[in-house]
């Protein structure tokens, strides 16, 4: 669908970085924290984990991003943010300046003569604080509408923390085509699955984990004969009210042996929510590729198969809700 932008190597902003930290110690702490985390990530990729996406080295520390754009491209921005928020726990709303989309010439470096767009990301200490998307006033508008939309969606991928991917035929490839599972995995890795930060619903009642008491049979009275309609109201003869009936509950459904006893929502690209119904166990007991749990503070506890040094989730607890990715 065309060449991508000039963000090939995860460049940060062409403007000065901004870091509003109170002291040299705070700056050093933030730097070391980010350095350790991304060093682990690079090592995970190097040893062959299945992380097909690539990261620019930072992410937002919030889940709602405000954006502004010229009216001629505002619908592209709204649609592009909807694409990313459709899979990950991040959303965009118009009216602010976390992300500014402007129509202007490209800033250096420019990678080819007809480059239609670029993303300039401001970050520090692993935290993204601003993103500017520039749309070339000639080259961008020379693209067909579908390519214009793909271009804006691609640049927004950089704004949320994704770099160019070597995987062909996906949105974050420099020669982007269409949104794909690898794009979704990158966004979910950074921000968690869509809607997962919301409080989980109460455990379902359709699955019984313990044998119920044996119901006591109760005589069911005969069904009374209905009174045929009449032209004038007819007062029925007095009858003795039947005893209330008791509905016999259906036999309990035994919990599956795997402990995954409550699929509640199917999410894109193999993600789903489950309630762990077995005893406390190691996350590997779910036989999944990855397990996430909201820590209640706006971030995620994570277990990824084959990447133990990234693990922050060490136990599956009975009755707790998790997001899991199938193998």
C-alpha positions, 0 to 999 in steps of 0.5 A, a space after each residue: 500500500 506504499 512506503 511507510 514513514 521516517 520512524 525506522 529506528 525508533 527516533 525520539 522527538 526532533 524537539 528537545 526531550 522534556 523530563 519534569 523530574 524534581 532532582 538528579 536522583 529522580 532522573 537517575 532512578 528513572 533512567 536506570 529503571 527504564 534501562 533495566 526493563 528494556 535490556 531485559 526486553 532486548 534479551 528476550 527478543 535475542 533468545 528467540 521468544 515469539 515477540 514479532 513486534 518491536 518497541 521504540 523504548 517507552 510507553 505512556 503512563 496513562 490509558 486515555 490520550 487526547 489528540 488534536 488534528 486539522 479537520 481534513 484528517 480528524 476522521 483518519 485520527 479517530 478511526 486510527 485510534 479506534 483500531 488500536 483501542 479495539 485490541 488494547 487498553 488504551 483509547 484516544 479522545 479529541 480535544 487535547 495535545 498528547 498527540 498533535 497531527 499537523 499538516 507540514 513538511 517533514 523534519 530531517 532526517 527524511 528517508 525518501 523524496 515522497 515520504 508522506 508522513 512521520 511521527 516525532 515522539 518525545 520521551 524520557 525515562 521510558 515514559 512517552 510525554 508527547 507525539 507529533 505526527 506530520 502529514 506532508 501537504 503534497 505527498 500525503 494527499 496524493 495517496 488514495 483515501 485507504 492509503 491515507 487512513 493506513 498512513 495515519 494508523 501506522 503513525 499512531 502505532 509509533 505514538 503509542 510506543 511501537 517501532 517498525 516491524 520486520 514482519 511483512 504485510 502488517 501495519 507496523 511494517 515500513 511498507 504497511 498493508 493492513 492491521 494484523 495480529 502482530 500489531 495487536 500483540 505489540 499494543 497489548 504487550 504495552 497496555 494490556 488487552 482491551 477493557 482489562 483494567 475495568 473491575 471484573 464482573 462477579 464469578 458466574 453462577 452457572 458452574 458449581 465447584 462444590 456439590 449442592 445439597 440434595 433437593 427435597 422432592 415436593 408434590 407439584 399440584 395439578 394445573 388448574 383448568 382455565 376459565 373460558 372467556 365470557 362476554 361478562 365477567 364471571 366470578 369463579 367458584 372459590 377454590 383452595 389455593 395450591 401449595 407453592 411448588 419448588 423448582 428442582 435445580 438442574 444437576 451441577 456441572 462438574 468443573 473441567 479438570 484444567 481449572 479454566 471454568 468460566 470463559 467470559 469474553 472472546 477478545 481479538 487474536 486469541 485473547 480471552 478472560 477466564 476465572 481460575 477455578 482450581 486450586 492455587 497453581 503455577 501459571 504454567 498450569 493454564 497451558 497458555 502462551 501468556 497470562 495477564 492480571 490487572 494489579 489494581 494500580 493501572 498496570 499488569 502482572 505478567 507471565 509469558 511462557 519461556 521468558 521467566 525473567 519477565 515474570 511478575 505473576 507467579 501464582 494463579 489464585 482460585 476465583 481470580 480473573 485473568 487474561 490468557 493468550 492461547 498457544 
